[in-house]
C-alpha cells in the first residue's frame, strides 16, 4: 500500500514539473522586455518659480515599440497641462490621464516615449514635497487596458514603474574665503635702529709740573728774558763801581 502511494506521488510531481515547464515556454519572450518607466524629477523651488511652476515628467521604455497606452494617476496638487511628444495623446478624466503614443517611425525608441507636463500647486512648492505620478495598467473603467505593441507586433501588457516630482532645497553657496594677502594700506613696520656701543674712554696721563725738563730741552722764552735782565743789571752795577 505504501509503495503504491509513493509511486502515485512521484508521478504527480513529475507531471507538475512538466506542466510548469510548458507554461514557461508558452510565455511570449517579448513580455519581459516591454516595460515603461515614469521618471522621477527633482526640482528646486527657484527652478519651479522660473518655470511658472510647470514641470515636464518624461517616460522611457527599455525596448523598441510601435505603440502603447497606459494609465496615469496624478497626486492632488498636480494639474495636467498636456503631452510632450507630437505622436502622443492624453485624455483627462479628473486626476486620471489615459496616455497613448503611436510612433511615426518604424520603431519607437526611448526618446520617442514622450511624457506629460503638469503644474505644481504653489502652496506645495516647498522643499521636501513629493508628488506622485502613478503608472497603472487600468483604464477609466478599472479594467486592464494598458498594452504595448513591440517590434514583432506582439501586443503585451507592459511592466510599469511609477515616478514622482520631488522638490528639493536650492543649493547653498560656499562661503568666500578671506584673502590671505595683507591689505595694501596696512602700516609698514619701521626697523628699530641699532644703538652703537659707546667708545671706551682712554685715560691720558699729564706730565707732573714738578718734573725737570730733560737735558737739551730749550728754555722757555720767559726764562730767557729774565736771565738777560739779570745779567744786564750785574754788568751795569760793575761798571758804576769802576
VENTA-V550668 format. One record per residue. N is the residue number from 0. RES is the residue in three letters. SS is DSSP state (alpha for helix, beta for strand, coil for the rest). Layout:
N:RES:SS
N:RES:SS
This chain:
0:UNK:coil
1:UNK:alpha
2:UNK:alpha
3:UNK:alpha
4:UNK:alpha
5:UNK:alpha
6:UNK:alpha
7:UNK:alpha
8:UNK:alpha
9:UNK:alpha
10:UNK:alpha
11:UNK:alpha
12:UNK:alpha
13:UNK:alpha
14:UNK:alpha
15:UNK:alpha
16:UNK:alpha
17:UNK:alpha
18:UNK:alpha
19:UNK:alpha
20:UNK:alpha
21:UNK:alpha
22:UNK:alpha
23:UNK:alpha
24:UNK:alpha
25:UNK:alpha
26:UNK:coil
27:UNK:coil
28:UNK:coil
29:UNK:coil
30:UNK:coil
31:UNK:coil
32:UNK:coil
33:UNK:coil
34:UNK:beta
35:UNK:beta
36:UNK:beta
37:UNK:beta
38:UNK:coil
39:UNK:beta
40:UNK:beta
41:UNK:beta
42:UNK:beta
43:UNK:beta
44:UNK:alpha
45:UNK:alpha
46:UNK:alpha
47:UNK:alpha
48:UNK:alpha
49:UNK:alpha
50:UNK:coil
51:UNK:coil
52:UNK:coil
53:UNK:beta
54:UNK:beta
55:UNK:beta
56:UNK:beta
57:UNK:beta
58:UNK:beta
59:UNK:beta
60:UNK:beta
61:UNK:coil
62:UNK:coil
63:UNK:coil
64:UNK:beta
65:UNK:coil
66:UNK:beta
67:UNK:beta
68:UNK:beta
69:UNK:beta
70:UNK:beta
71:UNK:beta
72:UNK:beta
73:UNK:beta
74:UNK:coil
75:UNK:coil
76:UNK:coil
77:UNK:beta
78:UNK:beta
79:UNK:beta
80:UNK:beta
81:UNK:beta
82:UNK:beta
83:UNK:coil
84:UNK:coil
85:UNK:coil
86:UNK:coil
87:UNK:beta
88:UNK:beta
89:UNK:beta
90:UNK:beta
91:UNK:beta
92:UNK:beta
93:UNK:coil
94:UNK:coil
95:UNK:beta
96:UNK:beta
97:UNK:beta
98:UNK:beta
99:UNK:beta
100:UNK:beta
101:UNK:beta
102:UNK:coil
103:UNK:coil
104:UNK:coil
105:UNK:coil
106:UNK:coil
107:UNK:beta
108:UNK:coil
109:UNK:alpha
110:UNK:alpha
111:UNK:alpha
112:UNK:coil
113:UNK:coil
114:UNK:beta
115:UNK:beta
116:UNK:beta
117:UNK:beta
118:UNK:beta
119:UNK:beta
120:UNK:coil
121:UNK:alpha
122:UNK:alpha
123:UNK:alpha
124:UNK:coil
125:UNK:coil
126:UNK:coil
127:UNK:coil
128:UNK:coil
129:UNK:beta
130:UNK:beta
131:UNK:beta
132:UNK:beta
133:UNK:beta
134:UNK:beta
135:UNK:beta
136:UNK:coil
137:UNK:beta
138:UNK:coil
139:UNK:coil
140:UNK:coil
141:UNK:coil
142:UNK:coil
143:UNK:beta
144:UNK:coil
145:UNK:coil
146:UNK:beta
147:UNK:beta
148:UNK:beta
149:UNK:coil
150:UNK:coil
151:UNK:coil
152:UNK:coil
153:UNK:coil
154:UNK:beta
155:UNK:beta
156:UNK:coil
157:UNK:coil
158:UNK:beta
159:UNK:beta
160:UNK:beta
161:UNK:coil
162:UNK:beta
163:UNK:beta
164:UNK:beta
165:UNK:beta
166:UNK:beta
167:UNK:beta
168:UNK:coil
169:UNK:coil
170:UNK:coil
171:UNK:coil
172:UNK:coil
173:UNK:coil
174:UNK:coil
175:UNK:coil
176:UNK:coil
177:UNK:coil
178:UNK:coil
179:UNK:coil
180:UNK:coil
181:UNK:coil
182:UNK:coil
183:UNK:coil
184:UNK:coil
185:UNK:coil
186:UNK:coil
187:UNK:coil
188:UNK:coil
189:UNK:coil
190:UNK:coil
191:UNK:coil
192:UNK:coil
193:UNK:coil
194:UNK:coil
195:UNK:coil
196:UNK:coil
197:UNK:coil
198:UNK:coil
199:UNK:coil
200:UNK:coil
201:UNK:coil
202:UNK:coil
203:UNK:coil
204:UNK:coil
205:UNK:coil
206:UNK:coil
207:UNK:coil
208:UNK:coil
209:UNK:coil
210:UNK:coil
211:UNK:coil
212:UNK:coil
213:UNK:coil
214:UNK:coil
215:UNK:coil
216:UNK:coil
217:UNK:coil
218:UNK:coil
219:UNK:coil
220:UNK:alpha
221:UNK:alpha
222:UNK:alpha
223:UNK:alpha
224:UNK:alpha
225:UNK:alpha
226:UNK:alpha
227:UNK:alpha
228:UNK:alpha
229:UNK:alpha
230:UNK:alpha
231:UNK:alpha
232:UNK:alpha
233:UNK:alpha
234:UNK:alpha
235:UNK:alpha
236:UNK:alpha
237:UNK:alpha
238:UNK:alpha
239:UNK:alpha
240:UNK:alpha
241:UNK:coil
